[in-house]
Amino acid sequence: LPGHPNLSLGPLWPTGPDRCAGYLDYWFGESADERWIEELFVLDNQIGAEDTALVEAAQRGSAGGGIEHGWVLGGPENLIAHFQDYVRAQLGETA
């Protein structure tokens, strides 16, 4: 996230076909004061709420049967896959 040195981790894992679990963990560098951290949490919570609404809407759409093979993003998913293949190739790994 922008600003002082910081790191946030938010892994998610499926717990069923229509739900997941997860958690958020944060690390802040010594230069991050309490007020800045509080303001960052406000921003992060806003973004998280927006992301949750988008993901839940996409899941409802997927569950409606309109997506035949699981491709929600189409072209952008291919770009992500291409980037992942590129990174693997640069690291000398095989797919």
CNS distance restraints for C-alpha pairs under 8 A (distance, minus, plus):
assign (resid   1 and name CA) (resid   6 and name CA) 6.74 0.50 0.50
assign (resid   1 and name CA) (resid   7 and name CA) 7.04 0.50 0.50
assign (resid   1 and name CA) (resid   8 and name CA) 7.72 0.50 0.50
assign (resid   4 and name CA) (resid  28 and name CA) 7.57 0.50 0.50
assign (resid   4 and name CA) (resid  29 and name CA) 6.83 0.50 0.50
assign (resid   4 and name CA) (resid  31 and name CA) 6.35 0.50 0.50
assign (resid   4 and name CA) (resid  32 and name CA) 5.57 0.50 0.50
assign (resid   5 and name CA) (resid  28 and name CA) 6.03 0.50 0.50
assign (resid   5 and name CA) (resid  29 and name CA) 5.00 0.50 0.50
assign (resid   5 and name CA) (resid  31 and name CA) 7.42 0.50 0.50
assign (resid   5 and name CA) (resid  32 and name CA) 7.24 0.50 0.50
assign (resid   6 and name CA) (resid  26 and name CA) 7.33 0.50 0.50
assign (resid   6 and name CA) (resid  27 and name CA) 5.45 0.50 0.50
assign (resid   6 and name CA) (resid  28 and name CA) 4.33 0.50 0.50
assign (resid   6 and name CA) (resid  29 and name CA) 5.85 0.50 0.50
assign (resid   7 and name CA) (resid  26 and name CA) 5.72 0.50 0.50
assign (resid   7 and name CA) (resid  27 and name CA) 5.10 0.50 0.50
assign (resid   7 and name CA) (resid  28 and name CA) 6.55 0.50 0.50
assign (resid   8 and name CA) (resid  24 and name CA) 6.94 0.50 0.50
assign (resid   8 and name CA) (resid  25 and name CA) 5.66 0.50 0.50
assign (resid   8 and name CA) (resid  26 and name CA) 4.40 0.50 0.50
assign (resid   8 and name CA) (resid  27 and name CA) 6.37 0.50 0.50
assign (resid   9 and name CA) (resid  24 and name CA) 5.62 0.50 0.50
assign (resid   9 and name CA) (resid  25 and name CA) 5.23 0.50 0.50
assign (resid   9 and name CA) (resid  26 and name CA) 6.43 0.50 0.50
assign (resid  10 and name CA) (resid  22 and name CA) 6.69 0.50 0.50
assign (resid  10 and name CA) (resid  23 and name CA) 5.51 0.50 0.50
assign (resid  10 and name CA) (resid  24 and name CA) 4.37 0.50 0.50
assign (resid  10 and name CA) (resid  25 and name CA) 6.48 0.50 0.50
assign (resid  11 and name CA) (resid  22 and name CA) 5.60 0.50 0.50
assign (resid  11 and name CA) (resid  23 and name CA) 6.30 0.50 0.50
assign (resid  11 and name CA) (resid  24 and name CA) 7.20 0.50 0.50
assign (resid  12 and name CA) (resid  20 and name CA) 6.50 0.50 0.50
assign (resid  12 and name CA) (resid  21 and name CA) 5.62 0.50 0.50
assign (resid  12 and name CA) (resid  22 and name CA) 4.29 0.50 0.50
assign (resid  12 and name CA) (resid  23 and name CA) 7.08 0.50 0.50
assign (resid  13 and name CA) (resid  20 and name CA) 5.44 0.50 0.50
assign (resid  13 and name CA) (resid  21 and name CA) 5.59 0.50 0.50
assign (resid  13 and name CA) (resid  22 and name CA) 6.34 0.50 0.50
assign (resid  14 and name CA) (resid  19 and name CA) 6.14 0.50 0.50
assign (resid  14 and name CA) (resid  20 and name CA) 4.17 0.50 0.50
assign (resid  14 and name CA) (resid  21 and name CA) 6.42 0.50 0.50
assign (resid  15 and name CA) (resid  19 and name CA) 5.81 0.50 0.50
assign (resid  15 and name CA) (resid  20 and name CA) 4.85 0.50 0.50
assign (resid  15 and name CA) (resid  21 and name CA) 6.42 0.50 0.50
assign (resid  16 and name CA) (resid  20 and name CA) 6.69 0.50 0.50
assign (resid  18 and name CA) (resid  59 and name CA) 7.77 0.50 0.50
assign (resid  28 and name CA) (resid  32 and name CA) 6.22 0.50 0.50
assign (resid  32 and name CA) (resid  36 and name CA) 6.30 0.50 0.50
assign (resid  32 and name CA) (resid  37 and name CA) 6.54 0.50 0.50
assign (resid  33 and name CA) (resid  37 and name CA) 6.32 0.50 0.50
assign (resid  34 and name CA) (resid  38 and name CA) 6.17 0.50 0.50
assign (resid  35 and name CA) (resid  39 and name CA) 6.27 0.50 0.50
assign (resid  36 and name CA) (resid  40 and name CA) 6.14 0.50 0.50
assign (resid  37 and name CA) (resid  41 and name CA) 6.22 0.50 0.50
assign (resid  38 and name CA) (resid  42 and name CA) 6.42 0.50 0.50
assign (resid  39 and name CA) (resid  43 and name CA) 6.46 0.50 0.50
assign (resid  40 and name CA) (resid  44 and name CA) 6.01 0.50 0.50
assign (resid  41 and name CA) (resid  45 and name CA) 5.87 0.50 0.50
assign (resid  42 and name CA) (resid  46 and name CA) 6.26 0.50 0.50
assign (resid  43 and name CA) (resid  47 and name CA) 6.24 0.50 0.50
assign (resid  44 and name CA) (resid  48 and name CA) 5.93 0.50 0.50
assign (resid  45 and name CA) (resid  49 and name CA) 6.09 0.50 0.50
assign (resid  46 and name CA) (resid  50 and name CA) 6.31 0.50 0.50
assign (resid  47 and name CA) (resid  51 and name CA) 6.08 0.50 0.50
assign (resid  48 and name CA) (resid  52 and name CA) 6.01 0.50 0.50
assign (resid  49 and name CA) (resid  53 and name CA) 6.27 0.50 0.50
assign (resid  50 and name CA) (resid  54 and name CA) 6.35 0.50 0.50
assign (resid  51 and name CA) (resid  55 and name CA) 6.09 0.50 0.50
assign (resid  52 and name CA) (resid  56 and name CA) 5.99 0.50 0.50
assign (resid  53 and name CA) (resid  57 and name CA) 6.14 0.50 0.50
assign (resid  54 and name CA) (resid  58 and name CA) 6.19 0.50 0.50
assign (resid  55 and name CA) (resid  59 and name CA) 6.10 0.50 0.50
assign (resid  56 and name CA) (resid  60 and name CA) 6.21 0.50 0.50
assign (resid  57 and name CA) (resid  61 and name CA) 6.23 0.50 0.50
assign (resid  58 and name CA) (resid  62 and name CA) 6.08 0.50 0.50
assign (resid  58 and name CA) (resid  72 and name CA) 7.76 0.50 0.50
assign (resid  59 and name CA) (resid  63 and name CA) 6.06 0.50 0.50
assign (resid  60 and name CA) (resid  64 and name CA) 6.32 0.50 0.50
assign (resid  61 and name CA) (resid  65 and name CA) 7.46 0.50 0.50
assign (resid  61 and name CA) (resid  66 and name CA) 6.94 0.50 0.50
assign (resid  61 and name CA) (resid  67 and name CA) 7.92 0.50 0.50
assign (resid  62 and name CA) (resid  66 and name CA) 6.36 0.50 0.50
assign (resid  62 and name CA) (resid  67 and name CA) 5.77 0.50 0.50
assign (resid  62 and name CA) (resid  70 and name CA) 7.60 0.50 0.50
assign (resid  62 and name CA) (resid  72 and name CA) 7.65 0.50 0.50
assign (resid  67 and name CA) (resid  71 and name CA) 6.66 0.50 0.50
assign (resid  67 and name CA) (resid  72 and name CA) 7.14 0.50 0.50
assign (resid  71 and name CA) (resid  77 and name CA) 7.81 0.50 0.50
assign (resid  73 and name CA) (resid  77 and name CA) 5.61 0.50 0.50
assign (resid  74 and name CA) (resid  78 and name CA) 6.72 0.50 0.50
assign (resid  75 and name CA) (resid  79 and name CA) 6.51 0.50 0.50
assign (resid  76 and name CA) (resid  80 and name CA) 6.32 0.50 0.50
assign (resid  77 and name CA) (resid  81 and name CA) 6.21 0.50 0.50
assign (resid  78 and name CA) (resid  82 and name CA) 6.06 0.50 0.50
assign (resid  79 and name CA) (resid  83 and name CA) 6.20 0.50 0.50
assign (resid  80 and name CA) (resid  84 and name CA) 6.23 0.50 0.50
assign (resid  81 and name CA) (resid  85 and name CA) 6.16 0.50 0.50
assign (resid  82 and name CA) (resid  86 and name CA) 6.13 0.50 0.50
assign (resid  83 and name CA) (resid  87 and name CA) 6.24 0.50 0.50
assign (resid  84 and name CA) (resid  88 and name CA) 6.24 0.50 0.50
assign (resid  85 and name CA) (resid  89 and name CA) 6.13 0.50 0.50
assign (resid  85 and name CA) (resid  95 and name CA) 6.95 0.50 0.50
assign (resid  86 and name CA) (resid  90 and name CA) 6.20 0.50 0.50
assign (resid  87 and name CA) (resid  91 and name CA) 6.20 0.50 0.50
assign (resid  88 and name CA) (resid  92 and name CA) 6.14 0.50 0.50
assign (resid  88 and name CA) (resid  93 and name CA) 4.98 0.50 0.50
assign (resid  88 and name CA) (resid  94 and name CA) 6.43 0.50 0.50
assign (resid  88 and name CA) (resid  95 and name CA) 7.04 0.50 0.50
assign (resid  89 and name CA) (resid  93 and name CA) 5.71 0.50 0.50
assign (resid  89 and name CA) (resid  94 and name CA) 6.81 0.50 0.50
